[in-house]
C-alpha cells in the first residue's frame, strides 16, 4: 500500500518526487544538459506508476498509447483518459505542462510508451 505524499505548494523543488527518482522502473534518462532533459517513459498494461512529478513543461512524442487514470498524491482521480474524446486517438505529439505529484495507472491493454523532451527553466 502506498503512503500518501503530503501536499505542498513547492512540489517542483522536492527532488525525491522527480520521475527518475520516485518512479525509476517507468522512467529512463536518454539525454540531459542545462536546457533540456529527455526521458523515455514506459508503462506496461495493468501497471501503476508510483507518486512522482514532472517539474518542467514538455513535448511528448507518443510511441504507443493506452487508456490511463491519473490520480493526485492522495488518490483523487484527476483524469480518466477513457472520458476524453481527444485521448481516444491522440496526436503523435502532445504538449504537457509541468505535472504536480500524481500516479498514473495503465488501465488499457497496451503499453504506454512516450519520449518526453522536458524544457528546463533558464
Biopython code that builds the backbone (N, CA, C, O; Angstrom):
import numpy as np
from Bio.PDB.StructureBuilder import StructureBuilder

atoms = [
    (1, "UNK", "N", (0.850, -1.187, 0.000)),
    (1, "UNK", "CA", (0.000, 0.000, 0.000)),
    (1, "UNK", "C", (0.883, 1.233, 0.000)),
    (1, "UNK", "O", (1.827, 1.323, 0.785)),
    (2, "UNK", "N", (0.582, 2.188, -0.879)),
    (2, "UNK", "CA", (1.354, 3.418, -0.956)),
    (2, "UNK", "C", (0.879, 4.414, 0.081)),
    (2, "UNK", "O", (-0.322, 4.599, 0.275)),
    (3, "UNK", "N", (1.827, 5.052, 0.744)),
    (3, "UNK", "CA", (1.513, 6.095, 1.702)),
    (3, "UNK", "C", (1.327, 7.397, 0.944)),
    (3, "UNK", "O", (2.167, 7.754, 0.118)),
    (4, "UNK", "N", (0.224, 8.126, 1.214)),
    (4, "UNK", "CA", (0.024, 9.386, 0.502)),
    (4, "UNK", "C", (1.176, 10.355, 0.754)),
    (4, "UNK", "O", (1.733, 10.406, 1.850)),
    (5, "UNK", "N", (1.516, 11.102, -0.255)),
    (5, "UNK", "CA", (2.555, 12.118, -0.151)),
    (5, "UNK", "C", (1.889, 13.410, 0.301)),
    (5, "UNK", "O", (0.869, 13.801, -0.267)),
    (6, "UNK", "N", (2.437, 14.084, 1.312)),
    (6, "UNK", "CA", (1.818, 15.337, 1.744)),
    (6, "UNK", "C", (1.777, 16.354, 0.605)),
    (6, "UNK", "O", (2.725, 16.468, -0.173)),
    (7, "UNK", "N", (0.687, 17.078, 0.518)),
    (7, "UNK", "CA", (0.583, 18.128, -0.488)),
    (7, "UNK", "C", (1.531, 19.253, -0.126)),
    (7, "UNK", "O", (1.757, 19.543, 1.049)),
    (8, "UNK", "N", (2.072, 19.871, -1.134)),
    (8, "UNK", "CA", (2.952, 21.003, -0.907)),
    (8, "UNK", "C", (2.857, 21.938, -2.081)),
    (8, "UNK", "O", (2.709, 21.498, -3.221)),
    (9, "UNK", "N", (2.942, 23.228, -1.817)),
    (9, "UNK", "CA", (2.904, 24.197, -2.906)),
    (9, "UNK", "C", (4.243, 24.264, -3.622)),
    (9, "UNK", "O", (4.323, 24.766, -4.743)),
    (10, "UNK", "N", (5.283, 23.767, -2.992)),
    (10, "UNK", "CA", (6.631, 23.856, -3.548)),
    (10, "UNK", "C", (7.091, 22.507, -4.097)),
    (10, "UNK", "O", (8.263, 22.155, -3.968)),
    (11, "UNK", "N", (6.184, 21.752, -4.706)),
    (11, "UNK", "CA", (6.494, 20.394, -5.153)),
    (11, "UNK", "C", (7.616, 20.353, -6.188)),
    (11, "UNK", "O", (8.308, 19.340, -6.293)),
    (12, "UNK", "N", (7.815, 21.426, -6.954)),
    (12, "UNK", "CA", (8.829, 21.414, -8.007)),
    (12, "UNK", "C", (10.253, 21.370, -7.457)),
    (12, "UNK", "O", (11.189, 21.057, -8.192)),
    (13, "UNK", "N", (10.423, 21.676, -6.181)),
    (13, "UNK", "CA", (11.766, 21.650, -5.607)),
    (13, "UNK", "C", (12.041, 20.385, -4.791)),
    (13, "UNK", "O", (13.111, 20.259, -4.196)),
    (14, "UNK", "N", (11.103, 19.460, -4.755)),
    (14, "UNK", "CA", (11.284, 18.222, -3.990)),
    (14, "UNK", "C", (11.887, 17.163, -4.906)),
    (14, "UNK", "O", (11.178, 16.499, -5.662)),
    (15, "UNK", "N", (13.212, 17.016, -4.825)),
    (15, "UNK", "CA", (13.927, 16.091, -5.714)),
    (15, "UNK", "C", (13.446, 14.655, -5.594)),
    (15, "UNK", "O", (13.424, 13.929, -6.588)),
    (16, "UNK", "N", (13.060, 14.232, -4.392)),
    (16, "UNK", "CA", (12.659, 12.837, -4.195)),
    (16, "UNK", "C", (11.391, 12.479, -4.966)),
    (16, "UNK", "O", (11.107, 11.296, -5.151)),
    (17, "UNK", "N", (10.621, 13.474, -5.422)),
    (17, "UNK", "CA", (9.417, 13.220, -6.205)),
    (17, "UNK", "C", (9.668, 13.238, -7.708)),
    (17, "UNK", "O", (8.776, 12.907, -8.490)),
    (18, "UNK", "N", (10.878, 13.622, -8.119)),
    (18, "UNK", "CA", (11.206, 13.655, -9.542)),
    (18, "UNK", "C", (10.989, 12.273, -10.155)),
    (18, "UNK", "O", (11.297, 11.259, -9.528)),
    (19, "UNK", "N", (10.463, 12.232, -11.370)),
    (19, "UNK", "CA", (10.112, 10.968, -12.029)),
    (19, "UNK", "C", (11.255, 9.957, -12.048)),
    (19, "UNK", "O", (11.026, 8.763, -11.854)),
    (20, "UNK", "N", (12.475, 10.418, -12.277)),
    (20, "UNK", "CA", (13.617, 9.494, -12.338)),
    (20, "UNK", "C", (13.953, 8.885, -10.988)),
    (20, "UNK", "O", (14.477, 7.773, -10.920)),
    (21, "UNK", "N", (13.655, 9.604, -9.914)),
    (21, "UNK", "CA", (13.967, 9.123, -8.564)),
    (21, "UNK", "C", (12.792, 8.344, -7.975)),
    (21, "UNK", "O", (12.971, 7.254, -7.431)),
    (22, "UNK", "N", (11.589, 8.911, -8.087)),
    (22, "UNK", "CA", (10.410, 8.309, -7.461)),
    (22, "UNK", "C", (9.829, 7.137, -8.248)),
    (22, "UNK", "O", (9.168, 6.272, -7.673)),
    (23, "UNK", "N", (10.070, 7.101, -9.561)),
    (23, "UNK", "CA", (9.484, 6.047, -10.402)),
    (23, "UNK", "C", (10.506, 5.561, -11.429)),
    (23, "UNK", "O", (10.252, 5.629, -12.632)),
    (24, "UNK", "N", (11.666, 5.070, -10.962)),
    (24, "UNK", "CA", (12.730, 4.690, -11.898)),
    (24, "UNK", "C", (12.410, 3.465, -12.754)),
    (24, "UNK", "O", (13.039, 3.267, -13.793)),
    (25, "UNK", "N", (11.464, 2.654, -12.349)),
    (25, "UNK", "CA", (11.101, 1.485, -13.161)),
    (25, "UNK", "C", (10.301, 1.869, -14.403)),
    (25, "UNK", "O", (10.123, 1.059, -15.313)),
    (26, "UNK", "N", (9.819, 3.121, -14.432)),
    (26, "UNK", "CA", (8.995, 3.568, -15.548)),
    (26, "UNK", "C", (9.618, 4.698, -16.351)),
    (26, "UNK", "O", (9.158, 5.005, -17.451)),
    (27, "UNK", "N", (10.670, 5.326, -15.808)),
    (27, "UNK", "CA", (11.306, 6.473, -16.474)),
    (27, "UNK", "C", (12.796, 6.230, -16.617)),
    (27, "UNK", "O", (13.473, 5.862, -15.657)),
    (28, "UNK", "N", (13.304, 6.440, -17.829)),
    (28, "UNK", "CA", (14.739, 6.279, -18.107)),
    (28, "UNK", "C", (15.265, 7.561, -18.740)),
    (28, "UNK", "O", (14.625, 8.140, -19.618)),
    (29, "UNK", "N", (16.437, 7.998, -18.286)),
    (29, "UNK", "CA", (17.069, 9.185, -18.838)),
    (29, "UNK", "C", (17.749, 8.843, -20.155)),
    (29, "UNK", "O", (18.577, 7.934, -20.214)),
    (30, "UNK", "N", (17.399, 9.575, -21.218)),
    (30, "UNK", "CA", (18.026, 9.380, -22.520)),
    (30, "UNK", "C", (19.084, 10.439, -22.803)),
    (30, "UNK", "O", (20.085, 10.166, -23.465)),
    (31, "UNK", "N", (18.853, 11.656, -22.294)),
    (31, "UNK", "CA", (19.775, 12.762, -22.545)),
    (31, "UNK", "C", (19.447, 13.879, -21.569)),
    (31, "UNK", "O", (18.292, 14.080, -21.195)),
    (32, "UNK", "N", (20.507, 14.617, -21.156)),
    (32, "UNK", "CA", (20.281, 15.791, -20.323)),
    (32, "UNK", "C", (21.423, 16.774, -20.490)),
    (32, "UNK", "O", (22.593, 16.397, -20.558)),
    (33, "UNK", "N", (21.049, 18.056, -20.555)),
    (33, "UNK", "CA", (22.025, 19.129, -20.464)),
    (33, "UNK", "C", (21.369, 20.256, -19.678)),
    (33, "UNK", "O", (20.334, 20.044, -19.047)),
    (34, "UNK", "N", (21.955, 21.449, -19.706)),
    (34, "UNK", "CA", (21.422, 22.546, -18.905)),
    (34, "UNK", "C", (20.089, 23.085, -19.425)),
    (34, "UNK", "O", (19.413, 23.823, -18.708)),
    (35, "UNK", "N", (19.695, 22.738, -20.644)),
    (35, "UNK", "CA", (18.460, 23.286, -21.230)),
    (35, "UNK", "C", (17.315, 22.294, -21.364)),
    (35, "UNK", "O", (16.150, 22.679, -21.265)),
    (36, "UNK", "N", (17.634, 21.005, -21.589)),
    (36, "UNK", "CA", (16.584, 20.002, -21.782)),
    (36, "UNK", "C", (16.937, 18.711, -21.050)),
    (36, "UNK", "O", (18.094, 18.444, -20.725)),
    (37, "UNK", "N", (15.902, 17.930, -20.806)),
    (37, "UNK", "CA", (16.077, 16.563, -20.317)),
    (37, "UNK", "C", (15.117, 15.702, -21.128)),
    (37, "UNK", "O", (13.944, 16.039, -21.284)),
    (38, "UNK", "N", (15.632, 14.580, -21.644)),
    (38, "UNK", "CA", (14.820, 13.694, -22.466)),
    (38, "UNK", "C", (14.628, 12.385, -21.703)),
    (38, "UNK", "O", (15.594, 11.724, -21.321)),
    (39, "UNK", "N", (13.367, 12.029, -21.490)),
    (39, "UNK", "CA", (13.022, 10.808, -20.758)),
    (39, "UNK", "C", (12.266, 9.850, -21.667)),
    (39, "UNK", "O", (11.507, 10.262, -22.544)),
    (40, "UNK", "N", (12.490, 8.567, -21.434)),
    (40, "UNK", "CA", (11.650, 7.536, -22.038)),
    (40, "UNK", "C", (10.780, 6.994, -20.919)),
    (40, "UNK", "O", (11.277, 6.538, -19.890)),
    (41, "UNK", "N", (9.479, 7.051, -21.134)),
    (41, "UNK", "CA", (8.524, 6.536, -20.158)),
    (41, "UNK", "C", (7.840, 5.325, -20.755)),
    (41, "UNK", "O", (7.358, 5.366, -21.886)),
    (42, "UNK", "N", (7.799, 4.235, -19.980)),
    (42, "UNK", "CA", (7.112, 3.028, -20.424)),
    (42, "UNK", "C", (6.271, 2.490, -19.271)),
    (42, "UNK", "O", (6.774, 2.228, -18.179)),
    (43, "UNK", "N", (4.975, 2.332, -19.546)),
    (43, "UNK", "CA", (4.043, 1.836, -18.534)),
    (43, "UNK", "C", (3.301, 0.643, -19.142)),
    (43, "UNK", "O", (2.387, 0.822, -19.947)),
    (44, "UNK", "N", (3.692, -0.558, -18.762)),
    (44, "UNK", "CA", (3.011, -1.743, -19.298)),
    (44, "UNK", "C", (1.527, -1.774, -18.920)),
    (44, "UNK", "O", (1.118, -1.185, -17.919)),
    (45, "UNK", "N", (0.740, -2.460, -19.722)),
    (45, "UNK", "CA", (-0.686, -2.622, -19.429)),
    (45, "UNK", "C", (-0.849, -3.174, -18.021)),
    (45, "UNK", "O", (-0.179, -4.131, -17.634)),
    (46, "UNK", "N", (-1.742, -2.564, -17.265)),
    (46, "UNK", "CA", (-2.039, -3.013, -15.911)),
    (46, "UNK", "C", (-1.099, -2.474, -14.841)),
    (46, "UNK", "O", (-1.325, -2.711, -13.655)),
    (47, "UNK", "N", (-0.058, -1.761, -15.230)),
    (47, "UNK", "CA", (0.927, -1.250, -14.277)),
    (47, "UNK", "C", (0.503, 0.103, -13.740)),
    (47, "UNK", "O", (-0.212, 0.852, -14.406)),
    (48, "UNK", "N", (0.956, 0.416, -12.508)),
    (48, "UNK", "CA", (0.684, 1.699, -11.878)),
    (48, "UNK", "C", (2.003, 2.334, -11.473)),
    (48, "UNK", "O", (2.808, 1.718, -10.774)),
    (49, "UNK", "N", (2.219, 3.566, -11.913)),
    (49, "UNK", "CA", (3.442, 4.305, -11.612)),
    (49, "UNK", "C", (3.285, 4.956, -10.240)),
    (49, "UNK", "O", (2.256, 5.575, -9.970)),
    (50, "UNK", "N", (4.296, 4.828, -9.361)),
    (50, "UNK", "CA", (4.215, 5.458, -8.047)),
    (50, "UNK", "C", (4.127, 6.978, -8.141)),
    (50, "UNK", "O", (4.384, 7.557, -9.197)),
    (51, "UNK", "N", (3.768, 7.614, -7.045)),
    (51, "UNK", "CA", (3.668, 9.077, -6.981)),
    (51, "UNK", "C", (4.989, 9.701, -7.419)),
    (51, "UNK", "O", (6.060, 9.341, -6.931)),
    (52, "UNK", "N", (4.884, 10.650, -8.356)),
    (52, "UNK", "CA", (6.049, 11.347, -8.894)),
    (52, "UNK", "C", (5.608, 12.665, -9.513)),
    (52, "UNK", "O", (4.415, 12.953, -9.598)),
    (53, "UNK", "N", (6.586, 13.467, -9.946)),
    (53, "UNK", "CA", (6.295, 14.738, -10.590)),
    (53, "UNK", "C", (7.060, 14.872, -11.896)),
    (53, "UNK", "O", (7.999, 14.127, -12.177)),
    (54, "UNK", "N", (6.633, 15.834, -12.672)),
    (54, "UNK", "CA", (7.368, 16.292, -13.855)),
    (54, "UNK", "C", (7.448, 17.807, -13.706)),
    (54, "UNK", "O", (6.475, 18.510, -13.981)),
    (55, "UNK", "N", (8.594, 18.310, -13.276)),
    (55, "UNK", "CA", (8.703, 19.723, -12.879)),
    (55, "UNK", "C", (8.783, 20.709, -14.037)),
    (55, "UNK", "O", (8.608, 21.910, -13.832)),
    (56, "UNK", "N", (9.043, 20.229, -15.244)),
    (56, "UNK", "CA", (9.176, 21.122, -16.386)),
    (56, "UNK", "C", (8.117, 20.811, -17.436)),
    (56, "UNK", "O", (7.650, 19.676, -17.532)),
    (57, "UNK", "N", (7.736, 21.818, -18.225)),
    (57, "UNK", "CA", (6.842, 21.538, -19.353)),
    (57, "UNK", "C", (7.588, 20.662, -20.363)),
    (57, "UNK", "O", (8.818, 20.638, -20.396)),
    (58, "UNK", "N", (6.827, 19.952, -21.174)),
    (58, "UNK", "CA", (7.492, 19.038, -22.105)),
    (58, "UNK", "C", (6.693, 18.833, -23.379)),
    (58, "UNK", "O", (5.481, 19.041, -23.439)),
    (59, "UNK", "N", (7.431, 18.418, -24.388)),
    (59, "UNK", "CA", (6.851, 17.941, -25.638)),
    (59, "UNK", "C", (6.885, 16.423, -25.555)),
    (59, "UNK", "O", (7.936, 15.834, -25.302)),
    (60, "UNK", "N", (5.739, 15.792, -25.769)),
    (60, "UNK", "CA", (5.628, 14.335, -25.657)),
    (60, "UNK", "C", (5.503, 13.723, -27.049)),
    (60, "UNK", "O", (4.628, 14.100, -27.828)),
    (61, "UNK", "N", (6.380, 12.783, -27.347)),
    (61, "UNK", "CA", (6.282, 12.022, -28.592)),
    (61, "UNK", "C", (5.713, 10.659, -28.227)),
    (61, "UNK", "O", (6.365, 9.875, -27.538)),
    (62, "UNK", "N", (4.506, 10.377, -28.684)),
    (62, "UNK", "CA", (3.789, 9.157, -28.329)),
    (62, "UNK", "C", (4.241, 8.025, -29.244)),
    (62, "UNK", "O", (4.042, 8.082, -30.457)),
    (63, "UNK", "N", (4.848, 6.999, -28.658)),
    (63, "UNK", "CA", (5.246, 5.822, -29.434)),
    (63, "UNK", "C", (4.162, 4.753, -29.402)),
    (63, "UNK", "O", (3.905, 4.091, -30.408)),
    (64, "UNK", "N", (3.530, 4.587, -28.251)),
    (64, "UNK", "CA", (2.353, 3.723, -28.152)),
    (64, "UNK", "C", (1.465, 4.283, -27.048)),
    (64, "UNK", "O", (1.951, 4.867, -26.080)),
    (65, "UNK", "N", (0.182, 4.100, -27.205)),
    (65, "UNK", "CA", (-0.803, 4.762, -26.356)),
    (65, "UNK", "C", (-1.745, 3.740, -25.758)),
    (65, "UNK", "O", (-1.964, 2.672, -26.329)),
    (66, "UNK", "N", (-2.296, 4.069, -24.616)),
    (66, "UNK", "CA", (-3.286, 3.220, -23.973)),
    (66, "UNK", "C", (-4.144, 4.043, -23.036)),
    (66, "UNK", "O", (-3.884, 5.224, -22.808)),
    (67, "UNK", "N", (-5.156, 3.413, -22.502)),
    (67, "UNK", "CA", (-6.053, 4.087, -21.566)),
    (67, "UNK", "C", (-5.376, 4.187, -20.204)),
    (67, "UNK", "O", (-4.679, 3.268, -19.774)),
    (68, "UNK", "N", (-5.593, 5.325, -19.525)),
    (68, "UNK", "CA", (-4.952, 5.525, -18.220)),
    (68, "UNK", "C", (-5.835, 6.336, -17.293)),
    (68, "UNK", "O", (-6.768, 7.019, -17.717)),
    (69, "UNK", "N", (-5.508, 6.237, -16.006)),
    (69, "UNK", "CA", (-6.141, 7.054, -14.975)),
    (69, "UNK", "C", (-5.027, 7.730, -14.195)),
    (69, "UNK", "O", (-4.152, 7.065, -13.640)),
    (70, "UNK", "N", (-5.067, 9.064, -14.158)),
    (70, "UNK", "CA", (-4.095, 9.842, -13.375)),
    (70, "UNK", "C", (-4.791, 10.308, -12.099)),
    (70, "UNK", "O", (-5.889, 10.862, -12.143)),
    (71, "UNK", "N", (-4.131, 10.075, -10.955)),
    (71, "UNK", "CA", (-4.654, 10.486, -9.661)),
    (71, "UNK", "C", (-3.649, 11.389, -8.963)),
    (71, "UNK", "O", (-2.451, 11.325, -9.240)),
    (72, "UNK", "N", (-4.138, 12.233, -8.055)),
    (72, "UNK", "CA", (-3.223, 13.053, -7.283)),
    (72, "UNK", "C", (-2.551, 12.200, -6.214)),
    (72, "UNK", "O", (-2.809, 11.000, -6.114)),
    (73, "UNK", "N", (-1.689, 12.821, -5.418)),
    (73, "UNK", "CA", (-0.908, 12.076, -4.430)),
    (73, "UNK", "C", (-1.757, 11.428, -3.347)),
    (73, "UNK", "O", (-1.270, 10.576, -2.604)),
    (74, "UNK", "N", (-3.037, 11.829, -3.249)),
    (74, "UNK", "CA", (-3.937, 11.250, -2.253)),
    (74, "UNK", "C", (-4.953, 10.288, -2.854)),
    (74, "UNK", "O", (-5.854, 9.819, -2.159)),
    (75, "UNK", "N", (-4.809, 9.991, -4.146)),
    (75, "UNK", "CA", (-5.687, 9.006, -4.786)),
    (75, "UNK", "C", (-6.916, 9.578, -5.464)),
    (75, "UNK", "O", (-7.726, 8.819, -5.996)),
    (76, "UNK", "N", (-7.083, 10.902, -5.461)),
    (76, "UNK", "CA", (-8.232, 11.520, -6.134)),
    (76, "UNK", "C", (-7.995, 11.507, -7.640)),
    (76, "UNK", "O", (-6.940, 11.931, -8.112)),
    (77, "UNK", "N", (-8.979, 11.021, -8.390)),
    (77, "UNK", "CA", (-8.859, 10.953, -9.851)),
    (77, "UNK", "C", (-8.815, 12.367, -10.432)),
    (77, "UNK", "O", (-9.710, 13.181, -10.206)),
    (78, "UNK", "N", (-7.751, 12.633, -11.184)),
    (78, "UNK", "CA", (-7.585, 13.905, -11.882)),
    (78, "UNK", "C", (-8.003, 13.799, -13.336)),
    (78, "UNK", "O", (-8.557, 14.741, -13.903)),
    (79, "UNK", "N", (-7.734, 12.639, -13.943)),
    (79, "UNK", "CA", (-8.026, 12.445, -15.359)),
    (79, "UNK", "C", (-8.189, 10.962, -15.649)),
    (79, "UNK", "O", (-7.337, 10.144, -15.300)),
    (80, "UNK", "N", (-9.288, 10.636, -16.286)),
    (80, "UNK", "CA", (-9.508, 9.284, -16.790)),
    (80, "UNK", "C", (-9.563, 9.425, -18.308)),
    (80, "UNK", "O", (-10.531, 9.959, -18.850)),
    (81, "UNK", "N", (-8.527, 8.948, -18.994)),
    (81, "UNK", "CA", (-8.431, 9.146, -20.448)),
    (81, "UNK", "C", (-9.627, 8.560, -21.196)),
    (81, "UNK", "O", (-9.935, 8.993, -22.306)),
    (82, "UNK", "N", (-10.293, 7.588, -20.603)),
    (82, "UNK", "CA", (-11.443, 6.958, -21.267)),
    (82, "UNK", "C", (-12.611, 7.922, -21.400)),
    (82, "UNK", "O", (-13.538, 7.660, -22.168)),
    (83, "UNK", "N", (-12.587, 9.043, -20.660)),
    (83, "UNK", "CA", (-13.687, 10.013, -20.702)),
    (83, "UNK", "C", (-13.370, 11.222, -21.575)),
    (83, "UNK", "O", (-14.184, 12.140, -21.674)),
    (84, "UNK", "N", (-12.192, 11.236, -22.212)),
    (84, "UNK", "CA", (-11.771, 12.373, -23.032)),
    (84, "UNK", "C", (-11.704, 11.920, -24.492)),
    (84, "UNK", "O", (-10.870, 11.091, -24.857)),
    (85, "UNK", "N", (-12.574, 12.463, -25.302)),
    (85, "UNK", "CA", (-12.662, 12.045, -26.707)),
    (85, "UNK", "C", (-11.324, 12.193, -27.434)),
    (85, "UNK", "O", (-10.945, 11.316, -28.209)),
    (86, "UNK", "N", (-10.610, 13.287, -27.192)),
    (86, "UNK", "CA", (-9.336, 13.531, -27.884)),
    (86, "UNK", "C", (-8.281, 12.481, -27.539)),
    (86, "UNK", "O", (-7.365, 12.252, -28.328)),
    (87, "UNK", "N", (-8.393, 11.847, -26.390)),
    (87, "UNK", "CA", (-7.411, 10.839, -25.986)),
    (87, "UNK", "C", (-7.696, 9.465, -26.588)),
    (87, "UNK", "O", (-6.876, 8.557, -26.451)),
    (88, "UNK", "N", (-8.824, 9.295, -27.241)),
    (88, "UNK", "CA", (-9.122, 8.010, -27.871)),
    (88, "UNK", "C", (-8.249, 7.786, -29.094)),
    (88, "UNK", "O", (-7.881, 6.651, -29.394)),
    (89, "UNK", "N", (-7.916, 8.854, -29.799)),
    (89, "UNK", "CA", (-6.966, 8.818, -30.913)),
    (89, "UNK", "C", (-6.102, 10.070, -30.813)),
    (89, "UNK", "O", (-6.317, 11.036, -31.546)),
    (90, "UNK", "N", (-5.121, 10.056, -29.904)),
    (90, "UNK", "CA", (-4.332, 11.268, -29.671)),
    (90, "UNK", "C", (-3.380, 11.573, -30.812)),
    (90, "UNK", "O", (-3.045, 10.716, -31.630)),
    (91, "UNK", "N", (-2.966, 12.809, -30.834)),
    (91, "UNK", "CA", (-1.948, 13.242, -31.781)),
    (91, "UNK", "C", (-0.655, 12.487, -31.470)),
    (91, "UNK", "O", (-0.473, 11.992, -30.358)),
    (92, "UNK", "N", (0.226, 12.402, -32.436)),
    (92, "UNK", "CA", (1.510, 11.730, -32.232)),
    (92, "UNK", "C", (2.425, 12.551, -31.328)),
    (92, "UNK", "O", (3.319, 12.004, -30.683)),
    (93, "UNK", "N", (2.202, 13.855, -31.284)),
    (93, "UNK", "CA", (2.993, 14.756, -30.448)),
    (93, "UNK", "C", (2.035, 15.620, -29.644)),
    (93, "UNK", "O", (1.082, 16.181, -30.184)),
    (94, "UNK", "N", (2.301, 15.720, -28.340)),
    (94, "UNK", "CA", (1.453, 16.495, -27.437)),
    (94, "UNK", "C", (2.305, 17.438, -26.602)),
    (94, "UNK", "O", (3.501, 17.213, -26.418)),
    (95, "UNK", "N", (1.682, 18.492, -26.101)),
    (95, "UNK", "CA", (2.314, 19.415, -25.171)),
    (95, "UNK", "C", (1.810, 19.083, -23.764)),
    (95, "UNK", "O", (0.630, 18.783, -23.578)),
    (96, "UNK", "N", (2.703, 19.138, -22.781)),
    (96, "UNK", "CA", (2.309, 18.912, -21.396)),
    (96, "UNK", "C", (2.890, 19.998, -20.508)),
    (96, "UNK", "O", (4.080, 20.303, -20.576)),
    (97, "UNK", "N", (2.049, 20.567, -19.689)),
    (97, "UNK", "CA", (2.513, 21.481, -18.645)),
    (97, "UNK", "C", (3.221, 20.651, -17.567)),
    (97, "UNK", "O", (3.100, 19.425, -17.570)),
    (98, "UNK", "N", (3.951, 21.283, -16.653)),
    (98, "UNK", "CA", (4.513, 20.536, -15.521)),
    (98, "UNK", "C", (3.387, 19.815, -14.777)),
    (98, "UNK", "O", (2.264, 20.312, -14.696)),
    (99, "UNK", "N", (3.704, 18.644, -14.240)),
    (99, "UNK", "CA", (2.689, 17.851, -13.540)),
    (99, "UNK", "C", (3.056, 17.709, -12.069)),
    (99, "UNK", "O", (4.126, 17.193, -11.748)),
    (100, "UNK", "N", (2.176, 18.163, -11.163)),
    (100, "UNK", "CA", (2.421, 18.017, -9.730)),
    (100, "UNK", "C", (2.331, 16.555, -9.306)),
    (100, "UNK", "O", (2.060, 15.693, -10.142)),
    (101, "UNK", "N", (2.550, 16.257, -8.034)),
    (101, "UNK", "CA", (2.540, 14.855, -7.591)),
    (101, "UNK", "C", (1.307, 14.093, -8.083)),
    (101, "UNK", "O", (0.169, 14.523, -7.896)),
    (102, "UNK", "N", (1.577, 12.936, -8.724)),
    (102, "UNK", "CA", (0.495, 12.127, -9.282)),
    (102, "UNK", "C", (0.958, 10.683, -9.460)),
    (102, "UNK", "O", (2.152, 10.382, -9.458)),
    (103, "UNK", "N", (-0.013, 9.819, -9.611)),
    (103, "UNK", "CA", (0.222, 8.445, -10.049)),
    (103, "UNK", "C", (-0.406, 8.325, -11.430)),
    (103, "UNK", "O", (-1.223, 9.156, -11.825)),
    (104, "UNK", "N", (-0.021, 7.297, -12.151)),
    (104, "UNK", "CA", (-0.657, 7.019, -13.427)),
    (104, "UNK", "C", (-0.789, 5.512, -13.544)),
    (104, "UNK", "O", (0.194, 4.778, -13.447)),
    (105, "UNK", "N", (-2.026, 5.060, -13.754)),
    (105, "UNK", "CA", (-2.289, 3.624, -13.906)),
    (105, "UNK", "C", (-2.716, 3.354, -15.339)),
    (105, "UNK", "O", (-3.638, 3.984, -15.857)),
    (106, "UNK", "N", (-2.034, 2.408, -15.971)),
    (106, "UNK", "CA", (-2.393, 1.985, -17.322)),
    (106, "UNK", "C", (-3.532, 0.987, -17.178)),
    (106, "UNK", "O", (-3.315, -0.155, -16.775)),
    (107, "UNK", "N", (-4.748, 1.417, -17.508)),
    (107, "UNK", "CA", (-5.929, 0.561, -17.380)),
    (107, "UNK", "C", (-6.312, -0.058, -18.723)),
    (107, "UNK", "O", (-7.359, -0.694, -18.849)),
    (108, "UNK", "N", (-5.459, 0.135, -19.716)),
    (108, "UNK", "CA", (-5.719, -0.409, -21.040)),
    (108, "UNK", "C", (-5.038, -1.744, -21.253)),
    (108, "UNK", "O", (-4.529, -2.357, -20.315)),
    (109, "UNK", "N", (-5.035, -2.182, -22.491)),
    (109, "UNK", "CA", (-4.470, -3.488, -22.833)),
    (109, "UNK", "C", (-3.147, -3.388, -23.597)),
    (109, "UNK", "O", (-2.585, -4.404, -24.005)),
    (110, "UNK", "N", (-2.649, -2.153, -23.790)),
    (110, "UNK", "CA", (-1.381, -1.952, -24.493)),
    (110, "UNK", "C", (-0.444, -1.102, -23.639)),
    (110, "UNK", "O", (-0.882, -0.354, -22.766)),
    (111, "UNK", "N", (0.830, -1.229, -23.906)),
    (111, "UNK", "CA", (1.832, -0.432, -23.201)),
    (111, "UNK", "C", (1.716, 1.038, -23.616)),
    (111, "UNK", "O", (1.398, 1.349, -24.764)),
    (112, "UNK", "N", (1.978, 1.927, -22.665)),
    (112, "UNK", "CA", (2.077, 3.356, -22.951)),
    (112, "UNK", "C", (3.569, 3.680, -23.002)),
    (112, "UNK", "O", (4.268, 3.546, -21.997)),
    (113, "UNK", "N", (4.052, 4.101, -24.155)),
    (113, "UNK", "CA", (5.470, 4.409, -24.348)),
    (113, "UNK", "C", (5.590, 5.813, -24.918)),
    (113, "UNK", "O", (5.027, 6.121, -25.969)),
    (114, "UNK", "N", (6.331, 6.661, -24.211)),
    (114, "UNK", "CA", (6.407, 8.080, -24.560)),
    (114, "UNK", "C", (7.844, 8.571, -24.412)),
    (114, "UNK", "O", (8.538, 8.208, -23.463)),
    (115, "UNK", "N", (8.279, 9.388, -25.347)),
    (115, "UNK", "CA", (9.530, 10.125, -25.184)),
    (115, "UNK", "C", (9.146, 11.561, -24.854)),
    (115, "UNK", "O", (8.425, 12.215, -25.608)),
    (116, "UNK", "N", (9.640, 12.043, -23.711)),
    (116, "UNK", "CA", (9.343, 13.411, -23.249)),
    (116, "UNK", "C", (10.595, 14.264, -23.340)),
    (116, "UNK", "O", (11.648, 13.908, -22.811)),
    (117, "UNK", "N", (10.464, 15.390, -24.018)),
    (117, "UNK", "CA", (11.541, 16.377, -24.058)),
    (117, "UNK", "C", (11.138, 17.486, -23.097)),
    (117, "UNK", "O", (10.303, 18.330, -23.420)),
    (118, "UNK", "N", (11.740, 17.476, -21.914)),
    (118, "UNK", "CA", (11.415, 18.451, -20.877)),
    (118, "UNK", "C", (12.263, 19.705, -21.084)),
    (118, "UNK", "O", (13.476, 19.628, -21.280)),
    (119, "UNK", "N", (11.605, 20.849, -21.037)),
    (119, "UNK", "CA", (12.260, 22.137, -21.268)),
    (119, "UNK", "C", (12.540, 22.800, -19.929)),
    (119, "UNK", "O", (11.628, 23.322, -19.288)),
    (120, "UNK", "N", (13.795, 22.781, -19.507)),
    (120, "UNK", "CA", (14.189, 23.328, -18.216)),
    (120, "UNK", "C", (14.110, 24.850, -18.220)),
    (120, "UNK", "O", (14.317, 25.497, -19.247)),
    (121, "UNK", "N", (13.809, 25.399, -17.064)),
    (121, "UNK", "CA", (13.837, 26.865, -16.913)),
    (121, "UNK", "C", (15.256, 27.344, -16.928)),
    (121, "UNK", "O", (16.134, 26.684, -16.372)),
    (122, "UNK", "N", (15.513, 28.469, -17.545)),
    (122, "UNK", "CA", (16.857, 29.051, -17.552)),
    (122, "UNK", "C", (16.855, 30.374, -16.832)),
    (122, "UNK", "O", (17.896, 31.023, -16.730)),
]
sb = StructureBuilder()
sb.init_structure("model")
sb.init_model(0)
sb.init_chain("A")
sb.init_seg("    ")
for serial, (resi, resn, name, xyz) in enumerate(atoms, 1):
    if name == "N":
        sb.init_residue(resn, " ", resi, " ")
    sb.init_atom(name, np.array(xyz, "f"), 0.0, 1.0, " ", f" {name:<3s}", serial, name[0])
structure = sb.get_structure()
